[in-house]
């Protein structure tokens, strides 16, 4: 899992999707709000992993 702070990143949406194809991405807004970007097939497994953290 990789965290990307959106206020420090110049990545395009396409680049973010390409990263998410390799690993689940956490997108963090400057106010601390976080979003998950993940391949749908892996999403259920990632949700379970996040619940265990």
C-alpha positions in Angstrom: 0.0 0.0 0.0 1.3 3.4 -1.0 0.2 6.8 0.4 0.2 9.8 -2.0 -0.2 13.3 -0.6 -2.2 15.1 -3.2 -0.8 18.5 -2.2 2.7 17.3 -3.0 2.0 15.3 -6.1 1.7 16.2 -9.8 0.5 12.8 -10.9 -2.3 12.6 -13.4 -5.3 10.4 -13.0 -4.0 8.0 -15.6 -0.7 7.8 -13.7 -2.5 7.2 -10.4 -4.5 4.4 -12.0 -1.3 2.8 -13.4 0.2 2.9 -9.9 -3.0 1.3 -8.5 -2.6 -1.5 -11.0 0.5 -2.5 -9.1 -0.5 -1.8 -5.5 -3.3 -0.2 -3.6 -3.0 3.6 -3.3 -4.1 5.8 -0.5 -4.8 9.4 -1.7 -4.5 12.0 1.0 -6.0 15.5 0.7 -4.3 18.4 2.6 -7.0 18.3 5.2 -6.1 14.6 6.0 -9.1 13.0 4.3 -8.0 9.7 2.7 -9.4 7.8 -0.3 -8.5 4.3 -1.5 -7.7 3.6 -5.2 -7.4 -0.1 -5.9 -8.1 -2.7 -8.6 -11.6 -4.0 -8.1 -10.5 -7.6 -7.9 -8.2 -6.8 -5.0 -10.6 -4.4 -3.2 -12.3 -6.9 -0.9 -9.0 -8.3 0.3 -7.7 -4.7 0.9 -10.8 -3.8 2.9 -10.3 -6.8 5.1 -6.6 -5.9 5.6 -7.6 -2.4 6.5 -10.1 -3.6 9.1 -7.3 -5.6 10.8 -5.1 -2.5 11.1 
